[in-house]
Amino acid sequence: MSFTAGDAEMIKTPRFSVPDSVLRRAKTGDTFNVLLKVTVDKQGRVSDVLLVGKSGNSIVDKEAVKKMHSARFRPFIKNGVPVVGVVTLPVSHVVD
């Protein structure tokens, strides 16, 4: 069942970051935006992550997918019952 980003409540947020190998070549102000389609099970655990919007850097993309697997959500509820939910979430990082 699909949900919006506004319906998603993360109770354990991953620490998203740009890997050092990318930072060495990045400039201050560079922005990496990734769009992830996340499947959340009835207990709020991430069961699948798909990359649906690339940042332009495959290392950043892979790291965002990897880190999202450690997230934990409040389960999605439909008619008072926890359900498997799918939500598309943006991940952005600005190099400072």
C-alpha positions as CSV (number, residue, x, y, z in Angstrom):
1,M,0.0,0.0,0.0
2,S,1.4,3.4,-1.0
3,F,1.8,6.3,1.5
4,T,3.0,9.9,1.2
5,A,6.2,11.2,2.8
6,G,3.9,13.1,5.2
7,D,2.5,9.8,6.4
8,A,6.0,8.4,7.2
9,E,7.2,8.8,10.8
10,M,10.8,7.8,11.2
11,I,11.7,6.7,14.8
12,K,15.3,5.8,13.9
13,T,16.8,8.1,11.3
14,P,19.9,6.9,9.5
15,R,23.0,9.2,9.5
16,F,23.2,10.1,5.8
17,S,26.5,11.5,4.7
18,V,28.6,11.9,1.6
19,P,31.5,9.4,1.5
20,D,35.0,10.9,1.9
21,S,36.0,9.7,-1.6
22,V,33.3,12.0,-3.0
23,L,33.9,14.9,-0.6
24,R,37.5,15.2,-1.7
25,R,36.3,16.1,-5.2
26,A,33.2,18.1,-4.2
27,K,33.0,21.8,-3.8
28,T,31.4,23.7,-1.0
29,G,27.7,24.1,-1.9
30,D,27.5,21.0,-4.1
31,T,24.2,19.3,-3.4
32,F,23.4,15.6,-3.8
33,N,19.7,14.7,-4.0
34,V,18.6,11.1,-4.0
35,L,15.0,9.8,-4.2
36,L,14.4,6.4,-2.5
37,K,11.3,4.2,-2.7
38,V,11.2,2.5,0.7
39,T,9.1,-0.6,1.7
40,V,8.3,-0.8,5.4
41,D,7.0,-4.0,7.0
42,K,4.2,-4.2,9.6
43,Q,6.7,-3.8,12.4
44,G,8.2,-0.6,11.0
45,R,11.4,-2.2,9.6
46,V,12.7,-1.4,6.2
47,S,12.4,-4.5,4.0
48,D,13.4,-3.0,0.6
49,V,14.9,0.2,-0.8
50,L,14.9,1.1,-4.5
51,L,16.8,4.1,-6.0
52,V,14.2,6.0,-8.1
53,G,16.1,9.3,-8.4
54,K,19.8,9.5,-8.8
55,S,22.1,12.2,-7.4
56,G,24.5,12.1,-10.3
57,N,27.1,10.2,-8.3
58,S,26.8,6.4,-8.0
59,I,28.8,6.3,-4.8
60,V,26.4,8.7,-3.1
61,D,23.4,6.8,-4.4
62,K,24.7,3.4,-3.1
63,E,25.5,4.9,0.3
64,A,22.0,6.4,0.6
65,V,20.3,3.1,-0.2
66,K,22.6,1.3,2.2
67,K,22.0,3.8,5.1
68,M,18.2,3.7,4.5
69,H,18.1,0.0,5.4
70,S,19.0,1.0,9.0
71,A,16.0,3.3,9.4
72,R,13.0,2.4,11.6
73,F,9.5,3.7,11.0
74,R,6.3,3.9,13.0
75,P,4.3,1.2,11.2
76,F,1.8,2.4,8.6
77,I,-1.8,2.0,9.7
78,K,-4.8,1.3,7.6
79,N,-8.2,0.9,9.2
80,G,-6.5,0.6,12.6
81,V,-4.2,-2.3,11.5
82,P,-0.5,-2.2,10.7
83,V,0.2,-2.7,7.0
84,V,3.2,-3.1,4.7
85,G,3.7,0.4,3.3
86,V,5.7,1.9,0.4
87,V,6.8,5.5,0.5
88,T,9.0,7.6,-1.7
89,L,11.5,9.8,0.3
90,P,14.0,12.4,-0.7
91,V,17.5,12.4,0.8
92,S,19.6,15.6,0.3
93,H,23.1,16.5,1.4
94,V,24.8,19.9,0.8
95,V,28.6,19.9,1.0
96,D,29.8,22.6,3.4
